[in-house]
């Protein structure tokens, strides 16, 4: 028998109660935590092959080493989240090796190919900023003690990834010419991709178990605004165009395109000239996964198969 009922536990965590083990959880709390940790783990895991592809375009040995260090960090962060899931009764073996590629729960952005150095550093500057925005909120507010402690290490290393992206975005912008053009092209498709990353707008979201169980503290729109408030000024400071601006009247960042809108994955291009689409259409796109989904998942599994072959 659970120690608490659902409403009793929600009231306790709102008052600051820290959950330390499954013995303190209700089934609803455990399910919500499993979903949150699975998204976190899958995102960290799939970022590794995505970054690996682009790291091959590094401009020097030193920069490639830096990219590989980031990849190593991401794999370690994935292991932390999968390890926490094991404490909740989930199998790391099944989660990593037993699911179909389309069953992974990472954001759609990591199903797109990162094909050059500019796209890698924009991924660090945009995607890792999104990760920090989400996980910093979890760290400040989560009622699950083991996750809060684990995020101390993760936050420090994700900050390095973000700084790497921002420094290189400034360098490419300052270089001008082809480098700046490649940077702008990467921003053109990756900025709306990351805006979409934060999910359904608050006005359309009926409830959130993660908020009710204090697994996080900010709503989707609050998280999106936090990301925009850091990212738009960065891009403006280096002369890179983004389809968003700060509106003095509303005190918030406003998007200059239909949101959500259609995406052409083959061309890596958002169809801003079209009409706003429904979130149901977005969810269908997400569920269908992107062009690199199977390739990235299989690359991780192939590495394991090779290791087992060598060991035997």
Secondary structure, DSSP 4 states (H G I P E B T S, - for coil): --SS-HHHHHHHHHTT--B-SGGG--HHHHHHHHHHHHHHHHHHHHHHHHHHHHHTT-SSHHHHHHHHHHHHHHHHHHHHHHHHHHHTT--HHHHHHTS-GGG--S-GGGGS---SHHHHHHIIIIIHHHHHHHHHHHHHH-SBHHHHHHHHHHHHHHHHHHHHHHHHHHHHHHH-HHHHHHHHHHHHHHHHHHHHHT-S-GGG----HHHHTTS--S-HHHHHHHHHHHHHHHHHHTT---SEEEETTTTEEEESS-SS--EETTTTEE-TTS----HHHHHHHHHH--TTHHHHHHHHHHHHHHHHHHH-
